[in-house]
Amino acid sequence: MSDDFEKLGRMNPPKASAEARARALASAMQAFDEQQENSNATQGSARPVRQSSIFNRIWSPIMNRKLLAGSALATLLVVPAAAFLTFELTRDGAPFGEPAQEIALKGELTKEEARQKPEPQVAARKAAADERARQQEAKTVEVPATVEAESEAAAPAAQADAMANSVARDSVAPLSAVGGAQPQMTYLPAPVTEEKLVAPEQNRERFGKADSNPVKSVATDPVSTFSVDVDTASYAFVRRSLMEGQMPERDAVRVEEMVNYFPYDWPRPASAAEPFKATVTLTPTPWNGGTRLMHVAIKGYDVVPAEAPKANLVFLIDVSGSMDEPDKLPLLKGAFRLLVEKLKPEDTVSIVTYAGNAGTVLEPTTVKDKAKILAAIDTLQPGGSTAGAEGIDAAYGLAEKAFVKGGVNRIMLATDGDFNVGPSSDEDLKRLIEEKRKSGIFLSVLGFGRGNYNDALMQTIAQNGNGTAAYIDTLAEAQKTLVEEAGSSLFPIAKDVKLQVEFNPAAIAEYRLIGYETRALKREDFNNDKVDAGDIGSGHSVTAIYEVTPKGSPAVLNDDLRYAEAEKSVAEASPNSGELAFLKIRYKKPDGDKSELITTPVTEANAVPSLAEASNDVRFSVAVAAFGQKLAGVTALADYSYDAVIDLAAAAKGADPFGYRSEFVNLVRLSKGLGGSGK
């Protein structure tokens, strides 16, 4: 008997016929269908491996070690065992793969050919697999679009190898043991639903970073120098953030722009010969009893409409794809229509658009042909990328073409700030605008929208273009900026305006400039006419506030210098010892290159005993300064509550014809609620 088994073992097993293999697979498929109909067992298991019978665990090591390979006994066992194995692999409801893969396992057809001849059992199994995929939808989470694309690209190949994956995960015999080709062992990814997967929205807003001004010692640093700023973009942006239910980013808060957003009735200069007048008021500090506020208010001469110079304006309008939102291009169109209505018939308007490349929509056209200008505005449509630098070049070309000597030549750039095509670095644009500024063509910026607003670039462009930067979030803001304040926005009465304050060390120990961090200048820049600074328009006001600490106050933060006694005796003997500070203003006329100087000494005559005795405008501007500092995270205001800001502002609203001050009080209330505390 043993000799017979030895002979049998040395014999080559007969090759199974295709018909036999087909019958075996058909039997397995029938068993699967019966199991699907009769089984009520729940799918899945807490065990780390698929459920299987003892047969699976015995079968796998035997076949992997090839104990039966090459024997006649293997031939006798392969066909019936294959049928049973197929049943065991599928009885728990695991996906079995694409129909083409299953039919190809017969060895009669290639996968590509088999796709054309699916069997009925295969269709039934695919329907069952689809049902299981639908049950997974509740577990589907959002993923980035790139992941979605990769999953879709990988799905066909992964599904084609689904049968091999099932075998590999169960550690059973390779398919070659049952007469099939050896597949590539890869894992099947989790099913992806047909629902569109949405990538998370990205916030691409960019703001310049600047730390709040520190407290400086008068003994070591008695002089403060900065450029005036009449921009208002920060306040409008902060307002929009709060109205949308979120606290603004600290870098978006520029306190001086918030203070200067509001109209104030400061004393005016008597004539154009004196372009502006400075008024200084000293009050106690509401958030720090040991310090005082030195409030500096400057009012520009108001040019009456009959005297306003002729204007040559170029509207440089961003019509890129990013502007295709209701608060961008449609709002922009409405804003410029308001401005056109404000202009005089002899003024000229040109329109340049940019998106992918720049194009001239309207050649210089006088406002008496208003219908043509408005029609050109109405035709604007969004689309394309953003060739901002190219658009600026084209705008300067039109401004030069219609240049008005002695008049106003200004480009008005309207954009969400998304310069993403061409030479778009801040430095490149800064150099371009500085060069063109020398020819007498200025540039102002109107910002629109949220999501990709480039505030840092807008500030760079406006500051170097001798222009202003405003943010338009509503049509009402467009009315305020372009109609009510058109004179101050369009008609400069002085350029390169710089302020310098020297504090008397005998009277003042320390000081802190509130805001103007991005406008700081070196001490020597004040007398250097080559250094650019801010502009003041017709009727415009500029407000700056210092927190100063008197000599001997318990609020002094810096120790006295050990070796300053000699300087102290000299200062006390000075004829100017009664002064607290000395204010200097340097400016150029709009068409001038040489600066002129205005000086104002600050003494106790400028002081009021209490903040309540100051004017409404002073008190309200102090409330705005306090609010801005709290939003910016200035530690000096940590113990000054929002309620205190509300009380101060509400009591100082005064005449409020447009409701700006009432709106401010409501914004402070919103901040209190969003901040989650009374402070």
NUZA-755524 format. One record per residue (C-alpha): z, x, y; residue in three letters. Coordinates in pm, whole numbers, plus 50000, padded with zeros to 5 digits. Example, Ala and Ser with C-alpha at 12.3 -4.5 7.8 and 13.67 -1.06 7.14 Angstrom:
REM NUZA-755524
507805123049550ALA507145136749894SER
//
This chain:
REM NUZA-755524
500005000050000MET500895028250236SER497535044850168ASP495815012550267ASP497685011050595PHE496815047650666GLU493125040750603LYS493325009750816LEU494915029751096GLY492095055451091ARG489405028851121MET487825019551456ASN488724983551539PRO485804959551562PRO484774950451913LYS485784915052007ALA482824893052089SER482324877952434ALA482574843352277GLU486014851652134ALA487264864152468ARG485974833352644ALA487704810252395ARG490974829252442ALA490824826552820LEU489884789852805ALA492914783052586SER495114800952837ALA493664780953123MET494294748252936GLN497874758252875ALA498284765853244PHE496914731753345ASP499274713853109GLU502194733853242GLN501314725153604GLN501244688053521GLU504454686553318ASN506744712053483SER509274699853740ASN510974733353779ALA511534745854135THR509554775954251GLN511114809054340GLY514184827054224SER517054846254373ALA516434873554118ARG514664904854248PRO511884901253984VAL509774872353862ARG511234850553589GLN509864859753246SER510634854352881SER511904880452641ILE508364883452514PHE507244898052848ASN509964924152840ARG509084933952482ILE505324932752533TRP505264954952844SER506864986752705PRO504944983552380ILE501574981852552MET502465007552820ASN503375032752550ARG500165024052364LYS502085020052034LEU499394996951905LEU496425013752067ALA493655023651828GLY494975003151534SER493494973651353ALA496744955251412LEU496144958151788ALA492774941551746THR494324912851555LEU497024907951825LEU495064912652147VAL493194879752170VAL496054855352092PRO498534876652287ALA496264876052592ALA496324838352597ALA500124837552572PHE500444864652836LEU498294844953079THR500524814653032PHE503674834953092GLU502284850953408LEU501404817853568THR504044793753448ARG506284799653756ASP503524790254002GLY502544825054128ALA499104827154296PRO496474838754049PHE493684850654276GLY490204840254376GLU488014821254124PRO485534850054124ALA488204873953999GLN489244850553716GLU485734844553587ILE484894881453612ALA487764888953373LEU485624874353094LYS483404904953117GLY480234883853131GLU479644883053509LEU480324905353808THR482664892354079LYS479734885354310GLU477904865354039GLU481054847153935ALA481554833854289ARG478524812154228GLN479904796853903LYS483554786153941PRO484994766753648GLU486874733553693PRO490194748653590GLN489794775753851VAL489234750154127ALA492394731954022ALA494414763854034ARG493024773154376LYS494074738854507ALA497584745054376ALA497664779054547ALA496514763354875ASP499354738154852GLU501854766454814ARG500364783955119ALA500854752555326ARG504494751655222GLN504914786055381GLN503814774255728GLU507354766955839ALA508204803355786LYS505274816655990THR506244835556308VAL504224846456605GLU502774881356583VAL500624901856823PRO496914894556819ALA496174928956674THR498314920856370VAL496494887856327GLU493134905556327ALA494284931056072GLU495644903755844SER492394884355860GLU490374915555783ALA492564924655486ALA492804889655334ALA489474888055140PRO489984921054962ALA493624913454888ALA492814879454743GLN490074894054527ALA492674916354361ASP495364889554332ALA495224889453948MET495834926853938ALA498734923354181ASN500454897553961SER500164920053657VAL501404950353849ALA504454932353986ARG505494921353637ASP505054956053481SER502894942653201VAL499944958753025ALA496984970053235PRO493994947053224LEU492034972853027SER494274964352732ALA492784929252718VAL489194939452759GLY488904939053143GLY488154967053390ALA491124986553531GLN491734972153885PRO493164989554193GLN496874981654210MET497584968254561THR500134942754679TYR499064908654802LEU500154901855161PRO502074870655254ALA499804840555317PRO498604835955675VAL498284800555804THR495204787755983GLU497254781456297GLU496304805356578LYS498824833156619LEU499694839156984VAL500514873457125ALA503574874557352PRO502744872957723GLU503124906057902GLN504574909658249ASN502574936458428ARG504134932758774GLU504784966158939ARG507284973459216PHE508135005759389GLY511555019859306LYS513935030259584ALA517715033859573ASP519725016159843SER520545037360146ASN523825056360104PRO526715058760346VAL526135089760561LYS528655110560752SER527955113961123VAL529545148461120ALA526825162060893THR523925137760940ASP524175120461280PRO520505109961315VAL518735081261137SER514925077961161THR512615051661014PHE509335033261066SER509424996761169VAL508384971060911ASP507154935960977VAL506024927760623ASP507344895960463THR506024898160104ALA509404904659945SER511034872860074TYR508204850459952ALA508214867259612PHE512004863859581VAL511744827259677ARG509144820459411ARG511234837459142SER514294816759231LEU512304784459247MET511014792158897GLU514574795258773GLY514964832758741GLN516684859858941MET514184884059102PRO513864919758987GLU516024942259202ARG513044964559285ASP511274933859426ALA514004929259688VAL513444947160019ARG516194935660250VAL514374943460576GLU511424921360472GLU513774892860394MET515494896160733VAL512194898560920ASN510664868660742TYR512314844760988PHE511284838761348PRO513984848361602TYR514184841661970ASP515154876562085TRP514844884962458PRO511194891462545ARG509604918862757PRO508524908163102ALA504924920963084SER502384938462868ALA503234970963048ALA506424970662843GLU505114961362493PRO508534952862354PHE512204950762441LYS515244961762238ALA518534942362225THR521624956962053VAL524654936561942THR527864949961783LEU529844925861561THR532554928261294PRO531194931260939THR531844899160741PRO532044917060403TRP534114947160515ASN536904943960769GLY537014981460837GLY533414984260962THR531124969561227ARG527474959161232LEU525104974261487MET522344948461515HIS519074961061670VAL516514934361767ALA513054942061906ILE510714915762046LYS507034922462114GLY505074910262413TYR503344877462332ASP499614878262407VAL498524843762524VAL495424830162345PRO493194833662651ALA493954870862660GLU493574876862286ALA490844902562216PRO487764894062015LYS488334896761640ALA486044911661376ASN487524901861038LEU486324910360689VAL487704889560404PHE487864912260099LEU488474888159813ILE489364895759453ASP487374872359224VAL488124890458899SER489064872058581GLY492764876458651SER492364854458962MET491374824158754ASP494684805758801GLU495654777159034PRO498034798759240ASP495454826059289LYS491794820159381LEU492074782659461PRO495124789159679LEU493344818859836LEU490404797059935LYS492724772360105GLY494504800260290ALA491304814960436PHE490044780760537ARG493234776960744LEU492664810760907LEU489054802860998VAL490224771461177GLU492554793261387LYS489874817961507LEU487894815461829LYS484134807261826PRO483144842561934GLU485124859361653ASP483164871461351THR483884868160980VAL482364886660685SER483124881460314ILE483044907360038VAL484024899959680THR484754923659395TYR484824918159020ALA483184944758804GLY481294955459115ASN481374946159483ALA479064921159646GLY478504907759998THR478874870060006VAL478604866560385LEU477194890360643GLU479044891460980PRO478904855561109THR480384841361428THR482994814161387VAL480884790161590LYS478884787661265ASP482064776361090LYS480314754660831ALA478474784860692LYS481694804860660ILE483564776560488LEU480654770460251ALA480704807260152ALA484424804760078ILE483904773659865ASP481314790859644THR483724817759521LEU484234817959144GLN486384840858925PRO485084863758652GLY484864900358548GLY487054930858584SER488424944758910THR486484971359102ALA488954971959391GLY488075005859538ALA484374997359543GLU485154964859722GLY487164983159988ILE484215006260053ASP481864976660098ALA484344959060329ALA484634989360554TYR480854990460571GLY480694954660705LEU483584960960945ALA481724990661091GLU478534970061114LYS480224943661335ALA482684967261504PHE484124954061833VAL485114981362074LYS488454972762231GLY488864943361997GLY490534936461663VAL488734951461364ASN490624942761048ARG490004939160675ILE492094912460503MET492444920560135LEU493404890859917ALA494274899259558THR496834897959279ASP496804935959295GLY495184942058957ASP492974971959042PHE491824983158698ASN488274996358741VAL487125027558923GLY489265051959124PRO492425031259128SER495305055759173SER497585048759467ASP496895083159614GLU493085078959602ASP493245045659780LEU495795058960027LYS493485087460130ARG490515063860164LEU492415039360384ILE494005066660598GLU490555081060671GLU489085047160769LYS492145038960982ARG491215066761221LYS488035047861314SER490075018461444GLY489634995661141ILE492984983461007PHE493754967060675LEU496234939560584SER497074925760240VAL497674890660110LEU499134889759760GLY498754860459519PHE500054849959180GLY502454862358914ARG502154882258593GLY500204912758705ASN501034915059076TYR500964951459186ASN503414950659474ASP503744988559486ALA500024992959547LEU499934964759802MET502684981660001GLN500835014959991THR497614999360114ILE499224979660398ALA501425008060522GLN498565032860531ASN496085008060672GLY498154999860985ASN498474964660850GLY500964940060712THR501674928660358ALA502374891860288ALA502764872259967TYR501224837659953ILE502874815459694ASP502104781659854THR499704766860107LEU502694762360338ALA503244800060327GLU499564805060412ALA500024781960711GLN503034802160829LYS501434836260781THR497844829860891LEU498194801861145VAL501674800661299GLU502004838661303GLU498314846961343ALA498914865861668GLY501474889361518SER499394893461202SER496054900261368LEU496614913361721PHE498674945661742PRO500344954262071ILE501694987861952ALA501075010761656LYS503005038761486ASP506315024361603VAL509335045561503LYS513045040661557LEU515655067861577GLN519395063261623VAL521775091561701GLU525455083261642PHE528245098361849ASN530625116761610PRO533495111061852ALA533225073261803ALA531455067361472ILE532465083961145ALA529875069360906GLU526855046560898TYR524555029560650ARG521105015760732LEU520604982260559ILE517144982260401GLY514085002260513TYR514435025260210GLU510655028260174THR510235034060549ARG512535063960593ALA511205092960801LEU512355128560854LYS514125135961178ARG511265157961299GLU508705130561221ASP509925110361517PHE508245132761775ASN505245141161556ASN502365118861664ASP500425127861351LYS502925109361134VAL501925073261071ASP504395044661115ALA504475006761137GLY502804983561386ASP504074954761597ILE501854924861664GLY501714900361948SER505024881861982GLY506424897661668HIS510094905961628SER511674934161429VAL515324934561323THR517314964061188ALA521014963861100ILE523394993261055TYR526854990960903GLU528935016261098VAL532485028461042THR534465036561357PRO536345069161382LYS539825065761233GLY539035033961035SER540715030860693PRO537225022660556ALA536005058660608VAL534765072360275LEU534205109060363ASN536985133660444ASP536955151460780ASP535365185760782LEU537915213760789ARG536045234861042TYR534845207861283ALA537665210161542GLU535655231661783ALA532725207261777GLU535135178061820LYS536565191662146SER533065197262284VAL531985161762193ALA535035145962356GLU534305164562679ALA530665153162685SER529555129862969PRO528105106762702ASN531395103462517SER531605066362608GLY528485059362403GLU528665048162042LEU525035056161969ALA521695062562135PHE518615042662034LEU515115056962082LYS511805039162017ILE508505057662006ARG505155039661994TYR501435042562069LYS499215017162234LYS496675001361993PRO493855023562118ASP495995053862206GLY496755086662030ASP499745098162235LYS503125081762188SER505475068362455GLU509275066262450LEU511815038762518ILE515555046362510THR518665024462501THR522315036562496PRO524775016562284VAL528285011262423THR531184987262386GLU529404965462639ALA527084955462351ASN530004943162138ALA531274907862072VAL534904902561959PRO533974882261650SER530904873561450LEU531374837061539ALA530764845761906GLU527374861561832ALA524174841361874SER522824819461596ASN519944843561540ASP522284873361498VAL524554854761256ARG521694840461053PHE519974874461021SER523304889260904VAL523534861960638ALA520024870260516VAL520924907360507ALA524014899460299ALA521994878360055PHE519304904960016GLY521904931659945GLN523544910259679LYS520194904559508LEU519494942059525ALA522854949859363GLY524434968259658VAL528034974959554THR529384970459908ALA528684933059871LEU530264929059526ALA533254909659662ASP531304889359918TYR530504856059752SER527394834759763TYR529554807059911ASP530404829860204ALA526674836360259VAL525984798960246ILE528714791060500ASP527534818260739LEU523864807960721ALA524484770460734ALA526594773861049ALA523894794861218ALA520744774861135LYS520344762661492GLY516914748661573ALA514904748761251ASP511604730661321PRO509834742561005PHE512834741260773GLY512774778460688TYR516504782960736ARG517444751960539SER515244764560258GLU517084797860268PHE520464780860223VAL519094762659918ASN517844795759773LEU521344810459802VAL522694780259615ARG520094785559342LEU521114822059313SER524744812159276LYS523854789358986GLY521484814058819LEU523944842558862GLY526504823858656GLY529454829958890SER530714822659236GLY530004858459337LYS
//
